[in-house]
Amino acid sequence: MIRKKIKYNFQGQKFIQNLERSLEAAAIQGALMVERDAKKLLNNTGKSFPAKAGYNSPIFKGDGVPERKTKPADMGVSLKTLKAQRVYWYGEPLHRWVQASMPGSPPNKQTGTLQRSIIHEYSKAKKEAKIGPAQQLKYARVQELGSAQMPERPYLTPAFKMNEKKIFKLFADAVKRTMP
C-alpha cells in the first residue's frame, strides 16, 4: 500500500478570494463558449427550398418593374407541397417565402434578430452565468421549448451540451490552480 500525505494551506480569506476569481473566470469562459456555439447553431438561413423553387425570384410585368412572387399558385405549387417542405410566408420585414427548420433542430435564421440577441451575463453577487436572448423576444423561449402549436427547436440546450464537459473541466482546473 502506498500512502501519500497532502497538506493544504488554505490561507483563509486570501484563498477564498483567489478561488472565487478563478471560478468566475471559468464561468465567464464557459458562458462565452455556449454563446458562441448557440450563435453558430442559429446561422442556418432556411432559404434552400424557396430559393431552389424560385419562390422569391423577381418577375417582370410589362412595364419592366420587378415584382415578387408572393403566391404559391403563381409558381404552380400546392399548399400541400409547401407544408411538406415547411415553407411559409414571412411578412414584415422580409415579405418572402422562407423554410422552417425540422422540429428538434435549431430554428433557421430569417432576420438574424434571435442570433444577434444571444448574450452572456455574469452576476458576481449571485455567482452565476446566464446565456440567452438579451431582448425580450417573445418567440425566443417558444423556439427553445416549443408550445402547443409549435414543436421545440432548441438552440441553447444543444450549445450547452456541446460544451458541458469542457465547462466542468474549466471549473476543475480553476480549483486545481488555486490550490497551494
Residue frames as a rotation matrix with the C-alpha (Angstrom) as fourth column:
MET 1
0.584 0.812 0.000 0.00
0.812 -0.584 0.000 0.00
0.000 0.000 -1.000 0.00
ILE 2
-0.553 -0.713 0.431 1.24
0.714 -0.672 -0.195 3.43
0.429 0.200 0.881 -0.93
ARG 3
0.476 0.656 -0.586 0.34
0.851 -0.512 0.118 6.36
-0.222 -0.555 -0.802 1.24
LYS 4
-0.531 -0.592 0.606 0.87
0.677 -0.727 -0.117 9.96
0.509 0.348 0.787 0.45
LYS 5
0.014 0.476 -0.879 0.12
0.847 -0.473 -0.243 12.85
-0.531 -0.741 -0.410 2.70
ILE 6
-0.306 -0.036 0.951 -1.09
0.674 -0.713 0.190 16.05
0.672 0.700 0.242 1.11
LYS 7
-0.317 0.139 -0.938 -1.11
0.806 -0.482 -0.344 19.18
-0.500 -0.865 0.041 3.19
TYR 8
0.050 0.421 0.906 -3.32
0.759 -0.606 0.240 22.07
0.649 0.675 -0.349 2.18
ASN 9
-0.627 -0.221 -0.747 -2.73
0.650 -0.677 -0.345 25.55
-0.430 -0.701 0.569 3.47
PHE 10
0.103 0.828 0.551 -5.92
0.988 -0.148 0.038 27.44
0.113 0.540 -0.834 2.72
GLN 11
-0.815 -0.578 -0.033 -4.73
0.577 -0.805 -0.138 30.83
0.053 -0.132 0.990 3.99
GLY 12
-0.386 0.730 -0.564 -8.25
0.542 -0.316 -0.779 31.95
-0.747 -0.606 -0.274 4.87
GLN 13
0.465 0.713 -0.525 -9.76
0.088 -0.627 -0.774 34.95
-0.881 0.314 -0.354 3.09
LYS 14
-0.172 -0.621 -0.764 -6.97
-0.779 -0.389 0.492 35.27
-0.603 0.680 -0.417 0.50
PHE 15
-0.916 -0.133 0.378 -7.55
0.052 0.896 0.442 31.68
-0.398 0.424 -0.813 -0.64
ILE 16
-0.078 0.980 0.184 -11.31
0.665 0.189 -0.722 32.25
-0.742 0.066 -0.667 -0.91
GLN 17
0.401 0.179 -0.898 -10.80
-0.350 -0.876 -0.331 35.42
-0.846 0.447 -0.289 -2.98
ASN 18
-0.580 -0.694 -0.427 -8.40
-0.696 0.149 0.703 33.63
-0.424 0.705 -0.569 -5.34
LEU 19
-0.786 0.353 0.508 -10.79
0.408 0.913 -0.005 30.70
-0.465 0.203 -0.861 -5.68
GLU 20
0.244 0.941 -0.234 -13.73
0.425 -0.321 -0.846 32.99
-0.872 0.107 -0.478 -6.41
ARG 21
0.140 -0.281 -0.949 -11.73
-0.695 -0.711 0.108 34.89
-0.705 0.645 -0.295 -9.06
SER 22
-0.844 -0.535 -0.029 -10.64
-0.422 0.630 0.652 31.65
-0.330 0.563 -0.757 -10.67
LEU 23
-0.534 0.732 0.422 -14.17
0.634 0.677 -0.373 30.21
-0.559 0.068 -0.826 -10.67
GLU 24
0.349 0.626 -0.697 -15.58
-0.010 -0.741 -0.671 33.49
-0.937 0.241 -0.252 -12.02
ALA 25
-0.298 -0.554 -0.778 -13.13
-0.817 -0.274 0.508 33.37
-0.494 0.786 -0.371 -14.93
ALA 26
-0.954 -0.022 0.298 -14.13
0.085 0.935 0.343 29.73
-0.287 0.353 -0.891 -15.62
ALA 27
-0.111 0.993 0.048 -17.84
0.590 0.104 -0.801 30.64
-0.800 -0.060 -0.597 -15.56
ILE 28
0.331 0.190 -0.924 -17.35
-0.442 -0.834 -0.330 33.54
-0.834 0.517 -0.193 -17.96
GLN 29
-0.645 -0.637 -0.423 -15.21
-0.691 0.248 0.679 31.45
-0.327 0.730 -0.600 -20.31
GLY 30
-0.799 0.417 0.433 -17.81
0.422 0.902 -0.090 28.66
-0.428 0.111 -0.897 -20.27
ALA 31
0.203 0.914 -0.352 -20.61
0.318 -0.402 -0.859 31.15
-0.926 0.062 -0.372 -20.94
LEU 32
-0.010 -0.301 -0.954 -18.68
-0.757 -0.620 0.204 32.57
-0.653 0.724 -0.221 -23.91
MET 33
-0.933 -0.351 0.081 -18.27
-0.237 0.767 0.597 29.05
-0.272 0.537 -0.798 -25.34
VAL 34
-0.404 0.866 0.294 -22.01
0.698 0.499 -0.513 28.36
-0.591 -0.002 -0.807 -25.08
GLU 35
0.308 0.491 -0.815 -22.87
-0.099 -0.835 -0.541 31.80
-0.946 0.247 -0.209 -26.54
ARG 36
-0.446 -0.588 -0.675 -20.53
-0.746 -0.172 0.643 31.23
-0.494 0.791 -0.362 -29.50
ASP 37
-0.981 0.026 0.191 -21.96
0.107 0.898 0.428 27.79
-0.161 0.440 -0.884 -30.27
ALA 38
-0.099 0.993 -0.065 -25.60
0.568 0.003 -0.823 28.92
-0.817 -0.118 -0.565 -29.86
LYS 39
0.217 0.126 -0.968 -24.94
-0.514 -0.828 -0.223 31.65
-0.830 0.546 -0.115 -32.44
LYS 40
-0.791 -0.526 -0.312 -23.37
-0.556 0.408 0.724 29.06
-0.254 0.746 -0.615 -34.77
LEU 41
-0.742 0.566 0.360 -26.44
0.525 0.824 -0.213 26.84
-0.418 0.031 -0.908 -34.42
LEU 42
0.257 0.884 -0.391 -28.66
0.406 -0.466 -0.786 29.79
-0.877 0.043 -0.479 -35.35
ASN 43
-0.359 -0.550 -0.754 -26.71
-0.404 -0.637 0.657 30.51
-0.841 0.540 0.007 -38.55
ASN 44
-0.724 0.158 0.672 -28.67
0.590 0.648 0.483 28.24
-0.359 0.745 -0.562 -40.95
THR 45
-0.933 0.232 -0.276 -30.57
-0.305 -0.917 0.257 30.55
-0.193 0.324 0.926 -43.32
GLY 46
-0.339 0.862 0.378 -33.55
0.338 0.486 -0.806 28.37
-0.878 -0.146 -0.456 -44.25
LYS 47
0.038 0.320 -0.947 -33.58
-0.706 -0.662 -0.252 29.76
-0.708 0.678 0.200 -47.78
SER 48
-0.781 -0.572 0.249 -32.77
-0.238 0.641 0.730 26.50
-0.577 0.511 -0.637 -49.55
PHE 49
-0.416 0.659 0.627 -36.18
0.764 0.627 -0.153 25.23
-0.494 0.415 -0.764 -50.70
PRO 50
0.603 0.684 -0.410 -37.72
0.332 -0.683 -0.650 28.63
-0.725 0.256 -0.639 -51.54
ALA 51
0.026 -0.676 -0.736 -34.55
-0.626 -0.585 0.515 29.62
-0.779 0.448 -0.438 -53.40
LYS 52
-0.837 -0.357 0.415 -34.40
0.023 0.734 0.679 26.37
-0.547 0.577 -0.606 -55.41
ALA 53
-0.176 0.880 0.441 -38.09
0.868 0.350 -0.352 26.62
-0.464 0.321 -0.826 -56.24
GLY 54
-0.758 -0.207 0.618 -37.72
0.536 -0.738 0.410 30.26
0.371 0.642 0.671 -57.29
TYR 55
0.160 0.903 -0.398 -40.45
0.985 -0.117 0.130 31.46
0.071 -0.412 -0.908 -54.91
ASN 56
0.480 0.014 -0.877 -38.74
0.474 -0.845 0.246 34.75
-0.738 -0.534 -0.412 -54.16
SER 57
-0.623 -0.712 0.324 -37.19
0.663 -0.260 0.702 35.50
-0.415 0.652 0.634 -57.54
PRO 58
-0.414 0.473 -0.778 -38.48
-0.279 -0.879 -0.386 38.67
-0.866 0.057 0.496 -59.20
ILE 59
-0.138 0.414 0.900 -40.96
0.915 0.401 -0.044 38.54
-0.379 0.817 -0.434 -62.05
PHE 60
-0.887 -0.242 -0.393 -41.32
0.086 -0.923 0.374 41.35
-0.453 0.298 0.840 -64.56
LYS 61
0.240 0.970 0.040 -44.58
0.485 -0.084 -0.871 42.90
-0.841 0.228 -0.490 -65.67
GLY 62
0.534 0.070 0.842 -44.97
0.843 -0.119 -0.525 44.70
0.063 0.990 -0.122 -68.98
ASP 63
0.959 -0.123 0.256 -43.53
-0.112 -0.992 -0.057 47.95
0.261 0.026 -0.965 -67.62
GLY 64
0.205 -0.954 -0.217 -40.19
0.106 0.242 -0.964 46.27
0.973 0.175 0.151 -66.71
VAL 65
-0.058 -0.170 0.984 -40.69
-0.900 -0.418 -0.125 46.81
0.433 -0.892 -0.129 -62.96
PRO 66
-0.642 -0.222 -0.734 -39.77
-0.030 0.964 -0.265 43.70
0.766 -0.148 -0.625 -60.95
GLU 67
0.248 0.715 0.654 -42.32
-0.885 -0.108 0.453 42.29
0.395 -0.691 0.606 -58.52
ARG 68
-0.759 -0.471 0.450 -42.02
-0.632 0.699 -0.334 39.48
-0.157 -0.538 -0.828 -56.00
LYS 69
-0.265 0.655 -0.708 -43.86
-0.182 0.687 0.704 36.21
0.947 0.315 -0.064 -56.48
THR 70
-0.681 0.016 0.732 -45.91
-0.720 -0.198 -0.665 36.07
0.135 -0.980 0.147 -53.34
LYS 71
0.365 0.858 0.362 -48.39
-0.859 0.460 -0.224 33.30
-0.359 -0.229 0.905 -54.06
PRO 72
-0.460 -0.536 0.707 -47.54
-0.253 0.843 0.475 29.61
-0.851 0.039 -0.524 -54.37
ALA 73
0.454 0.705 0.544 -50.20
0.395 0.388 -0.833 29.36
-0.799 0.593 -0.103 -57.06
ASP 74
0.703 -0.280 -0.654 -48.08
-0.621 -0.691 -0.371 31.74
-0.348 0.667 -0.659 -59.19
MET 75
-0.360 -0.929 -0.090 -45.46
-0.904 0.324 0.278 29.01
-0.230 0.181 -0.956 -59.22
GLY 76
0.184 0.511 -0.840 -47.92
-0.654 0.702 0.284 26.16
0.734 0.497 0.463 -59.72
VAL 77
-0.791 -0.500 -0.352 -47.18
-0.027 0.604 -0.797 24.82
0.611 -0.621 -0.491 -56.23
SER 78
0.267 0.940 -0.210 -49.87
0.193 0.162 0.968 23.47
0.944 -0.299 -0.138 -53.93
LEU 79
0.314 -0.071 0.947 -50.18
-0.837 -0.492 0.240 24.36
0.449 -0.868 -0.214 -50.26
LYS 80
0.988 0.054 0.148 -49.73
-0.114 0.893 0.436 20.65
-0.109 -0.447 0.888 -49.51
THR 81
0.494 -0.866 0.074 -46.26
0.622 0.293 -0.726 20.77
0.607 0.405 0.683 -51.08
LEU 82
0.033 -0.461 0.887 -45.39
-0.334 -0.842 -0.425 23.89
0.942 -0.282 -0.182 -49.11
LYS 83
0.661 0.283 0.695 -46.49
-0.740 0.097 0.665 22.31
0.120 -0.954 0.274 -45.84
ALA 84
0.940 -0.337 -0.043 -44.43
0.339 0.940 0.031 19.19
0.030 -0.044 0.999 -46.57
GLN 85
0.127 -0.938 0.323 -41.40
0.666 -0.160 -0.728 21.41
0.735 0.308 0.604 -47.19
ARG 86
0.188 0.038 -0.981 -42.18
0.928 -0.335 0.165 23.59
-0.322 -0.941 -0.099 -44.10
VAL 87
-0.787 -0.387 0.480 -42.36
0.558 -0.778 0.288 26.72
0.262 0.495 0.829 -46.26
TYR 88
0.230 0.866 -0.443 -44.36
0.937 -0.320 -0.139 29.69
-0.262 -0.383 -0.886 -45.03
TRP 89
0.286 -0.029 0.958 -44.87
0.517 -0.837 -0.180 33.35
0.807 0.546 -0.225 -45.87
TYR 90
-0.195 -0.420 -0.886 -42.80
0.941 -0.336 -0.047 35.70
-0.278 -0.843 0.461 -43.66
GLY 91
0.714 0.582 0.389 -44.35
0.664 -0.739 -0.114 39.18
0.221 0.340 -0.914 -43.68
GLU 92
0.789 -0.407 0.459 -42.62
-0.417 -0.905 -0.086 42.18
0.450 -0.124 -0.884 -42.08
PRO 93
0.281 -0.231 -0.932 -39.75
-0.434 -0.896 0.092 42.89
-0.856 0.379 -0.352 -42.62
LEU 94
-0.591 -0.687 0.423 -38.91
-0.008 0.530 0.848 40.19
-0.807 0.498 -0.318 -45.20
HIS 95
0.329 0.812 -0.481 -42.03
-0.681 -0.149 -0.717 39.79
-0.654 0.564 0.504 -47.34
ARG 96
-0.227 -0.409 -0.884 -40.87
-0.888 0.459 0.015 36.48
0.399 0.788 -0.468 -48.75
TRP 97
0.847 0.430 -0.311 -41.30
-0.324 0.883 0.338 32.74
0.421 -0.186 0.888 -48.50
VAL 98
-0.178 -0.906 0.385 -38.97
-0.950 0.057 -0.306 31.05
0.255 -0.420 -0.871 -46.02
GLN 99
0.196 0.162 -0.967 -38.32
-0.109 0.984 0.142 27.50
0.975 0.077 0.210 -44.93
ALA 100
0.625 0.079 0.776 -38.74
-0.773 -0.072 0.630 26.40
0.106 -0.994 0.016 -41.31
SER 101
-0.544 -0.836 -0.075 -36.22
-0.787 0.539 -0.301 24.05
0.292 -0.105 -0.951 -39.73
MET 102
-0.154 0.427 -0.891 -37.08
0.082 0.904 0.419 20.48
0.985 -0.009 -0.174 -38.78
PRO 103
0.739 0.429 0.519 -38.67
-0.494 -0.179 0.851 20.12
0.458 -0.885 0.080 -35.33
GLY 104
0.903 -0.423 -0.076 -35.97
0.345 0.607 0.716 19.31
-0.257 -0.672 0.694 -32.77
SER 105
-0.066 -0.937 0.344 -33.24
0.989 -0.106 -0.099 21.14
0.129 0.334 0.934 -34.70
PRO 106
-0.526 -0.168 -0.834 -32.26
0.466 -0.877 -0.118 24.80
-0.711 -0.451 0.540 -34.18
PRO 107
0.574 0.813 -0.096 -34.51
0.391 -0.375 -0.840 27.35
-0.719 0.445 -0.533 -35.91
ASN 108
0.004 -0.510 0.860 -33.49
0.991 -0.112 -0.071 28.64
0.133 0.853 0.505 -39.30
LYS 109
-0.553 -0.274 -0.787 -32.30
0.427 -0.904 0.014 32.23
-0.716 -0.328 0.617 -39.42
GLN 110
0.343 0.702 0.624 -34.83
0.938 -0.221 -0.267 34.54
-0.050 0.677 -0.734 -41.06
THR 111
0.863 -0.015 0.506 -33.82
0.081 -0.983 -0.167 38.06
0.499 0.185 -0.846 -39.97
GLY 112
-0.117 -0.969 -0.220 -30.92
0.424 0.151 -0.893 37.25
0.898 -0.198 0.393 -37.61
THR 113
0.193 0.259 0.946 -32.57
-0.601 -0.731 0.323 39.00
0.776 -0.631 0.014 -34.64
LEU 114
0.979 0.191 0.066 -32.52
-0.173 0.621 0.765 35.92
0.105 -0.760 0.641 -32.41
GLN 115
0.496 -0.862 -0.104 -28.88
0.776 0.493 -0.393 35.16
0.390 0.114 0.914 -33.29
ARG 116
-0.209 -0.583 0.785 -27.77
0.165 -0.812 -0.559 38.75
0.964 0.013 0.266 -32.61
SER 117
0.423 0.500 0.756 -29.65
-0.592 -0.479 0.648 38.82
0.686 -0.721 0.093 -29.31
ILE 118
0.793 -0.148 -0.591 -27.78
0.428 0.826 0.366 35.91
0.434 -0.543 0.719 -27.71
ILE 119
0.151 -0.750 0.644 -25.51
-0.542 -0.607 -0.581 37.24
0.827 -0.261 -0.498 -24.95
HIS 120
0.071 -0.157 -0.985 -23.93
0.731 0.680 -0.056 36.08
0.679 -0.716 0.163 -21.71
GLU 121
0.380 0.041 0.924 -24.11
-0.501 -0.831 0.243 37.82
0.778 -0.555 -0.296 -18.35
TYR 122
-0.240 -0.450 -0.860 -22.22
0.587 0.638 -0.498 37.12
0.773 -0.625 0.111 -15.15
SER 123
0.631 0.481 0.609 -23.53
-0.253 -0.615 0.747 38.16
0.733 -0.625 -0.266 -11.74
LYS 124
-0.504 -0.863 -0.016 -20.83
-0.185 0.127 -0.974 38.45
0.843 -0.489 -0.224 -9.07
ALA 125
-0.392 0.417 0.820 -23.45
-0.917 -0.243 -0.315 38.75
0.068 -0.876 0.478 -6.34
LYS 126
0.638 0.731 0.242 -25.24
-0.731 0.674 -0.107 35.55
-0.242 -0.108 0.964 -7.34
LYS 127
-0.391 -0.883 0.258 -22.09
-0.628 0.461 0.627 33.87
-0.673 0.084 -0.735 -8.67
GLU 128
0.110 0.485 0.868 -23.88
0.436 0.761 -0.480 32.69
-0.893 0.432 -0.128 -11.80
ALA 129
-0.856 -0.331 -0.398 -23.56
-0.245 -0.418 0.875 32.99
-0.456 0.846 0.277 -15.55
LYS 130
0.199 0.946 0.256 -26.58
0.151 0.229 -0.962 33.28
-0.968 0.230 -0.097 -17.84
ILE 131
-0.924 -0.377 -0.065 -26.73
-0.025 -0.111 0.994 32.81
-0.382 0.919 0.093 -21.58
GLY 132
-0.162 0.909 0.383 -29.76
0.850 0.326 -0.414 33.73
-0.501 0.258 -0.826 -23.64
PRO 133
0.005 0.248 0.969 -31.56
0.804 -0.577 0.144 36.37
0.595 0.778 -0.202 -25.66
ALA 134
-0.876 -0.387 -0.288 -30.84
0.483 -0.719 -0.499 39.89
-0.014 -0.576 0.817 -24.42
GLN 135
-0.738 0.668 0.094 -34.06
-0.608 -0.720 0.334 41.36
0.291 0.190 0.938 -25.70
GLN 136
-0.464 0.685 0.562 -37.47
-0.313 0.467 -0.827 40.22
-0.829 -0.560 -0.002 -24.58
LEU 137
-0.690 0.191 -0.698 -38.11
-0.678 0.164 0.716 38.31
0.251 0.968 0.017 -27.79
LYS 138
0.157 0.863 0.480 -41.47
-0.926 0.297 -0.232 36.62
-0.343 -0.408 0.846 -27.44
TYR 139
0.816 0.265 -0.513 -40.53
-0.505 0.759 -0.411 33.81
0.281 0.595 0.753 -29.78
ALA 140
-0.169 -0.983 -0.075 -37.09
-0.788 0.180 -0.589 33.01
0.592 -0.041 -0.805 -28.29
ARG 141
-0.532 0.029 0.846 -38.49
-0.716 0.517 -0.468 30.91
-0.451 -0.855 -0.255 -25.45
VAL 142
0.565 0.811 0.148 -41.07
-0.548 0.504 -0.667 29.25
-0.616 0.296 0.730 -27.72
GLN 143
0.495 -0.473 -0.729 -38.34
-0.691 0.294 -0.661 28.29
0.526 0.831 -0.181 -30.19
GLU 144
-0.551 -0.814 0.183 -36.25
-0.737 0.372 -0.565 26.72
0.392 -0.446 -0.804 -27.42
LEU 145
-0.799 0.227 0.556 -39.04
-0.360 0.560 -0.746 24.96
-0.481 -0.797 -0.366 -25.51
GLY 146
-0.834 0.551 0.042 -41.88
0.338 0.447 0.828 24.65
0.437 0.705 -0.559 -28.04
SER 147
-0.676 0.719 0.165 -45.58
-0.664 -0.495 -0.561 25.29
-0.321 -0.488 0.811 -27.47
ALA 148
-0.073 0.747 0.661 -48.93
0.017 0.664 -0.748 23.63
-0.997 -0.043 -0.062 -28.10
GLN 149
0.847 0.464 -0.261 -48.86
-0.196 -0.185 -0.963 24.94
-0.495 0.866 -0.066 -31.68
MET 150
0.627 -0.695 -0.353 -45.17
-0.595 -0.135 -0.792 24.56
0.503 0.706 -0.498 -32.45
PRO 151
0.831 -0.392 -0.394 -42.63
0.510 0.819 0.263 21.84
0.220 -0.420 0.881 -31.67
GLU 152
0.699 -0.622 -0.353 -39.39
-0.028 -0.516 0.856 22.81
-0.715 -0.588 -0.378 -29.93
ARG 153
0.741 -0.608 0.286 -36.40
0.380 0.027 -0.925 23.97
0.554 0.793 0.251 -31.93
PRO 154
0.856 -0.360 -0.372 -33.70
0.296 -0.248 0.922 24.22
-0.425 -0.899 -0.106 -29.25
TYR 155
0.617 -0.712 0.336 -30.53
0.127 -0.331 -0.935 26.21
0.777 0.619 -0.114 -29.76
LEU 156
0.240 -0.531 0.813 -29.27
-0.875 -0.481 -0.055 26.91
0.420 -0.698 -0.580 -26.21
THR 157
0.703 0.087 0.705 -29.60
-0.508 0.756 0.413 23.37
-0.497 -0.649 0.576 -24.84
PRO 158
0.885 -0.423 0.196 -27.54
0.458 0.714 -0.529 21.78
0.084 0.558 0.826 -27.64
ALA 159
0.418 -0.761 0.495 -24.94
-0.200 -0.609 -0.767 24.55
0.886 0.222 -0.407 -27.33
PHE 160
0.336 -0.265 0.904 -24.60
-0.942 -0.100 0.321 23.81
0.006 -0.959 -0.284 -23.62
LYS 161
0.856 0.043 0.515 -24.46
-0.136 0.980 0.144 20.03
-0.499 -0.194 0.845 -24.18
MET 162
0.792 -0.602 0.106 -21.70
0.258 0.171 -0.951 20.52
0.554 0.780 0.291 -26.77
ASN 163
0.009 -0.817 0.576 -19.60
-0.309 -0.551 -0.776 22.32
0.951 -0.171 -0.257 -24.14
GLU 164
0.838 0.479 0.262 -20.69
-0.362 0.127 0.923 20.63
0.409 -0.869 0.280 -20.91
LYS 165
0.735 -0.606 -0.303 -17.54
0.674 0.699 0.238 18.53
0.068 -0.379 0.923 -20.38
LYS 166
-0.149 -0.812 0.564 -15.27
0.640 -0.514 -0.571 21.45
0.753 0.277 0.596 -21.29
ILE 167
0.237 0.327 0.915 -17.09
-0.389 -0.831 0.397 23.70
0.890 -0.450 -0.070 -18.82
PHE 168
0.992 0.129 0.015 -16.75
-0.070 0.435 0.898 21.21
0.109 -0.891 0.440 -15.96
LYS 169
0.363 -0.930 -0.053 -13.07
0.902 0.365 -0.231 20.85
0.235 0.036 0.971 -16.83
LEU 170
-0.071 -0.334 0.940 -12.69
0.154 -0.935 -0.320 24.64
0.985 0.122 0.118 -16.67
PHE 171
0.653 0.389 0.650 -14.09
-0.554 -0.340 0.760 24.59
0.517 -0.856 -0.007 -13.12
ALA 172
0.921 -0.352 -0.166 -11.92
0.386 0.773 0.503 21.65
-0.048 -0.527 0.848 -12.07
ASP 173
0.083 -0.933 0.351 -8.83
0.830 -0.130 -0.543 23.37
0.552 0.336 0.763 -13.48
ALA 174
0.184 0.055 0.981 -9.77
-0.214 -0.972 0.094 26.60
0.959 -0.227 -0.167 -11.72
VAL 175
0.940 0.178 0.289 -9.89
-0.320 0.179 0.930 24.80
0.114 -0.968 0.225 -8.38
LYS 176
0.669 -0.741 -0.048 -6.58
0.743 0.669 0.026 23.00
0.013 -0.053 0.999 -9.09
ARG 177
0.026 -0.678 0.735 -4.84
0.509 -0.624 -0.593 26.28
0.860 0.389 0.329 -9.99
THR 178
0.427 0.242 0.871 -6.00
-0.469 -0.764 0.442 27.86
0.773 -0.598 -0.213 -6.74
MET 179
0.969 -0.039 -0.244 -4.74
0.211 0.644 0.735 25.06
0.129 -0.764 0.632 -4.51
PRO 180
0.596 -0.796 0.106 -1.43
-0.784 -0.548 0.290 25.88
-0.173 -0.256 -0.951 -2.81
